[in-house]
Amino acid sequence: MEYNSDASGIINNGHTIQVNYLPGSNLTVNNHKYELKQFHFHTPSENHINDKSYPMEIHFVHADEKGNLAVVAVMFEAGNKENKTLKEIWALMPEKTGGKNKQLPKLLIEGVLPSNKEYYRFNGSLTTPPCSEGVLWLVMKQSIFASKGQIQHFGHIIDVPNNRPIQNINARTILK
């Protein structure tokens, strides 16, 4: 993961808060390069780790040159301290559906990524319509923390829950 701090805007699309990114932030998986397009939030989590649900999840959505998608998912746990990066995003988050804010500071994505970069990997689908198949999912094994108030604030802005229910594994293989 090679992420810069070049967010281009933050949008309240009525389903989530989405932070769009300028070109230049990349993810490489097995020598295949994907560019970060945006990240957004779900509460509660759309993925479970060892049958555990989390109060919030962030998805970093990437695309390669052919439009193939890869999503990095990070789980949030409720803690006592505010997450500094979330604090910056929440301060600029449009509160009304359709709201946009292009006045973003340089965002340090490391604040919403775990220090341990180990992940579970599987092929799945997008979690919002049209739920297209063929998405490479990388679910980080280590969670990060946000304050309970930060998680609740997101829920006050976006009508929650805004997660897709857990799907059956079916024939998918989850690589550890």
N, C-alpha and C positions, 0 to 999 in steps of 0.2 A: 504494500500500500504506500503510495507516494502522493499524499494529498497536500495541496497548497491551501491558502486561506482566501481564495477568490470566489466568494459567494456573489451571485449577481442579483439576488432578490429573494424575498420571502413572500409566500402567498398563502392565504386562507382560502382553500378551494371548497370549503363546506364539508369536506370529508376528513381533512387533515391539515396540518401546517407543513408546507413544503418549502425547503430552501434550495433554490436552483444554483447551479455552479457553472462558471466559465470553464472553457477547455484548459487542460493542463494537470488535472488530478487523475491519477491512474491506479489501477489494480492489475496485477499480473498473476495469472493462475496457469501453471504448466506452460510457461512461455507464451501465453495468450494474453494480449493486452486489452483491457476494458477501460473506458473513460467515465469518470464520475459525472453524472448528469444532474442528480438531485438527491436530497435525503428528506425523509418525512417520518412521522410518528404514528404509532397505534397504541391504544390502551383499551383493554389489557393486551398482553402480548399475543401475537398470532402463532408463535412457535412455543413449544414447551421443551424444556430440557429435563430429562429424567422424570417426566410427568409433572414437572413444576411449571405453573403459569407465573408470569411476572406482571407487575402493574403497568409497565410501559415498554415499548420496543421501538427502536429506530431502524429504518431501512435505508441503506446507501445504494441507490440504483445506478448501475453502470451499463454501458453499451459498447460493443466493439464496432469496428468499421462496417460490418454487415448488418448491424442492428440486433445482434444476439445480446441477451441481457444476463447480467450477473448481479445478484443482490447480496450485500453483506448485512446481516441482522445482528443487532446488539441489544441485549436485555438490560432493562433498568430495574434496580431494586430500590425500595424506599429507604432512605437513611435520614440522618439528622442534618447533614450539611448540604447546602445548595451546590449544584453542579455549576461551575463558573461559565462554561460554554452555553448551557441551557439558559442560564440567567441572561446572557447577552441576547440569545435568540428570543426568549419570552418577552424581553423588554421592547422588541421591535415587531413582535407577532401581531399581524392585523387581527382585530377582534371580530370583525364582521365578514361574513362569507363574501368572497370576491375581492376582499381587500388585498392590496399589494404594498410592499415597502421595498424600495430600491436603495435605501440609505443604510447599508449594512457595514459594520466594522469588519476588519479582517478576522475571520473566525478560525480559531485553532481547533480543528476537528479532533485532535488528540484528546481533547476534553470529553468527547463522547465515544471514545474507543478504549477498550481495555488494554492494559499493558501486555498481557499475554495474548498473542495473536493466533492461538490454536483455535480450530473451528471444526464443526461438523459440516459435511458437504453432501448435497443431494440435488437431483434434478427435479424441479417442480413447476409451479405456475405462478403467475402474478396473483396477488391476493385481492386485487380490485378488478372490476369488470374491464375488459372482457375475460379476465382470468386466463390469459394465454399461457399455453404450455411451453416447455423448452427453456425455462429459466434456471440458470445455475445459482444455487443457494449456498451461501457460506454463513452458517450461524455460529457466532463466536461462543466458545465454551465458557469464557469468563464474563460475568455481568459487571455492570458499573452502577454507580449510585447517583440518585437525584433526591432532593428533599421531598418529603411527602407533599408539602405545599406546592412544589413545582409540578408534580404529577397531577395534583388536584386542579391546578390552574389550567393545565392543558384541557382537562375534562370540562372545565367551565366554558372554555372557548369553543371547543369542538363537541358536538353532541355525541357523547360516548355511551356505549362502547362503539368504537370504529374499527374493530378487528373482524377478520374473517374467522369463522369457527374452525377449530382444528380439523384437518382433513385426514382421512385414513391413509396409512402409509402405502397400502396396496402393494404393487410390485417394486416400489422405489427402494433403492439401497442407500442407506445413510452411512457415509464413510466417516470414520472417527479419526 
